[in-house]
Amino acid sequence: MTRMTMLSNPLLLGFEEIERLIDRAGKGSSDGYPPYNIERIAKDDAAEMLRITLAVAGFTRDQLEITLEDNQLMIRGKQQDDKARDFLYRGIAARQFSRTFVLADGIEVKSADLSNGLLSIDLHRLEPERLVRRIEIGGAKNRA
């Protein structure tokens, strides 16, 4: 049985890659940890600035990893249990996480900063050029 999606409309040609990206984004981490914000910062002449902020209290720079592969921004955090500490009560867990964001074409990661338990990743989206091209109609030719 063929799966029907919104992008399988016959008037939308070549959007298979977008469907794949949507599927990939949906399979990302489904739990709410760590919480995050996405905000629009400013828009200068030709670019829009976005910022992703993750609450990563307790993580150091060495315990965080940010990678960008195939328009997929992945943030991972890994903490080790400190075996030398003897907890009477443990309410703050040493927890690993992986958070994935799928970025559209034209969005670039500019920088990342860790301050006061917040990891901020700045993104830059360039305004795409609008291209209008006239297509000439040829005469009837013998097609094989």
C-alpha positions as a printed Julia matrix, in Angstrom:
144×3 Matrix{Float64}:
  0.0    0.0     0.0
  1.35   3.42   -0.97
  1.65   6.05    1.75
 -0.15   9.29    0.86
  1.22  12.51    2.27
  0.51  16.18    1.83
  3.53  16.51   -0.46
  2.46  13.68   -2.76
  0.2   16.05   -4.69
  0.99  15.63   -8.42
  1.51  19.4    -8.75
  4.38  19.34   -6.21
  7.31  17.84   -8.09
 10.65  17.01   -6.5
  9.7   17.44   -2.85
 10.76  13.94   -1.79
 13.76  15.37    0.07
 11.5   17.64    2.12
  9.33  14.65    3.05
 12.45  12.8     4.17
 13.51  15.77    6.31
 10.06  16.0     7.92
 10.18  12.29    8.75
 13.67  12.71   10.22
 12.59  15.68   12.35
  9.63  13.73   13.69
 11.89  10.9    14.8
 14.09  13.25   16.82
 14.09  13.23   20.59
 10.49  13.14   21.76
 11.03  13.79   25.46
 11.1   17.38   26.65
 14.7   17.33   27.87
 16.43  19.67   27.68
 13.88  22.44   27.29
 14.64  24.97   24.56
 13.53  28.24   22.99
 13.72  29.37   19.38
 13.58  33.1    18.82
 13.89  35.58   16.0
 16.55  38.08   17.01
 16.78  40.65   14.24
 16.62  41.11   10.54
 19.28  43.19    8.88
 19.39  44.08    5.18
 19.36  40.6     3.66
 19.48  38.16    6.55
 17.3   36.99    9.38
 18.9   36.0    12.68
 17.51  33.12   14.74
 18.67  31.76   18.1
 18.14  28.33   19.63
 18.65  28.36   23.41
 18.83  25.1    25.39
 18.75  24.88   29.19
 21.78  22.68   29.93
 22.47  23.46   33.6
 25.23  21.27   35.01
 26.93  20.62   31.66
 30.37  21.99   30.83
 31.64  22.85   27.35
 33.56  19.56   27.27
 30.37  17.59   27.92
 28.47  19.18   25.02
 28.86  18.46   21.32
 27.27  20.32   18.42
 27.4   18.84   14.92
 25.88  19.84   11.61
 25.46  17.14    9.01
 23.2   17.15    5.99
 21.13  20.15    7.23
 20.64  18.4    10.57
 21.85  20.26   13.66
 22.47  17.84   16.51
 23.26  18.84   20.07
 24.42  16.1    22.44
 25.22  16.23   26.13
 26.92  13.51   28.11
 27.7   13.59   31.82
 29.58  10.96   33.78
 28.44   9.77   37.2
 30.87  10.87   39.89
 31.52   7.63   41.77
 33.51   9.43   44.49
 30.41  11.28   45.75
 28.09   9.67   48.29
 24.59  11.08   47.78
 22.01  10.9    50.58
 19.37  12.05   48.09
 19.79  12.42   44.36
 17.31  14.71   42.64
 19.63  16.0    39.92
 20.49  13.14   37.62
 23.58  12.9    35.44
 21.59  12.62   32.26
 22.52  12.28   28.62
 20.53  13.96   25.88
 20.37  14.38   22.15
 18.33  17.15   20.53
 18.0   17.43   16.73
 16.87  20.33   14.57
 16.46  20.07   10.79
 17.56  23.29    9.11
 16.22  24.56    5.81
 18.53  25.3     2.91
 20.05  28.74    3.3
 20.29  28.62    7.12
 23.84  28.74    8.43
 25.08  28.14   11.98
 27.07  31.22   12.95
 28.11  30.62   16.56
 27.45  28.81   19.83
 27.92  30.08   23.36
 27.48  28.55   26.84
 26.69  31.0    29.64
 24.85  30.59   32.96
 23.61  27.1    32.06
 22.15  28.21   28.71
 23.56  27.02   25.4
 22.78  29.56   22.65
 23.23  28.72   18.98
 22.9   31.6    16.53
 21.63  30.93   13.04
 21.7   33.17    9.98
 19.12  32.85    7.22
 19.87  34.61    3.96
 17.02  35.88    1.86
 16.93  33.76   -1.32
 17.3   35.46   -4.66
 14.13  35.61   -6.71
 14.83  34.22  -10.16
 12.45  34.67  -13.06
 13.38  32.93  -16.29
 11.46  32.81  -19.54
 11.27  29.39  -21.19
 11.09  29.45  -24.98
  8.66  27.06  -26.63
 10.24  25.07  -29.42
  8.59  23.81  -32.58
  7.22  20.3   -33.04
 10.14  17.89  -33.3
 10.25  14.16  -33.67
 10.7   12.76  -30.16
 12.0    9.28  -29.52
